[in-house]
Amino acid sequence: MNSPKEIINRYAIKPRKKLGQSFLVDQNIIRKIFSISQVSKNDIIVEVGAGIGVLTQDLAENASKLIAVEIDEKLIEVLNDRLLEYNNVQIHHGDILKFDFSAIARNGKQKIKVIGNVPYNISSSLLFHLISYRKVIDSFVLMLQKEVVQRLIATPGGKDYGIPSVILQMFAKVEKVLDIPAVCFHPIPKVESSVMTGFFREKPLVELTDEDFFIKLIRAAFAQRRKMLINNLKKSRLIEDISESLLKELLEMEEIDGHRRSETLSVKEFGALSNILFKGQTKPLIK
């Protein structure tokens, strides 16, 4: 098997800054990520940003079906050449943010595993995309910017805890499993990376009356981090039909002190708050 650097040289690959390309070339780290992924012969895998195929080949040899998604046309040629012998591999040229995961789930009876090295500039967008398809996705193993992973796994009370923490943890169990130094990539990026795993819950941590409302509420609650929760809510158009007195009453019903900062509320508290505020509106939420 050729090393990542040999593949890059063989195909004269020049990383494209526009696509945020930085190729993982440390073979020890590649093996660790594959091990973390726990791929079995029954799995349907979608690989995000297959790149030059250094992880793709191992996935292909161990999965039932592999869809390797890559947006760079030049790298599609590389993948086609290197994976020609595998009849269980489908190479998809396109944007992962437009990928329809439901189209490849086997009659909805078998869920998908998502694995990949995510370009830093689409991290948040991809996670929301995965959440929207969580009914057909079982789990994910993603390499992201280290600071992004810290925010996603953060707990209440810290500076990293915020919108992505609350929304993702409402729908998934997440964990950081590996830090990767910048020197493991070509070209060497200015930031370090981490690998995180996630398993989508069968049901949200709190049964939500309206999921869209919940997501909009979280955005409103963290609009200004230094302000008290009640002040952020009062300024939000999301609950403009709820009077200040009713808002205080609803907060009291859930035993939530409106003078707390949003970063101190747990995911469960946000779920309960979302439900009671949604029900407390005097007219339906316009989406």
Secondary structure by P-SEA (a helix, b strand, c coil): cccaaaaaaaabbbbbccccccccccaaaaaaaaaaaccccccbbbbcccccccaaaaaaacccbbbbbbccaaaaaaaaaaacccccbbbbcccccccccccccccccbbbbbbccccccaaaaaaaaaaaaccccccccccccaaaaaaaacccccccccaaaaaaaaccccccccccccccccccccbbbbbbbbbbbcccccccccaaaaaaaaaaaaccccccaaaaaaaccccccccaaaaaaaaaaaccccccccccccaaaaaaaaaaaaaaccccccc
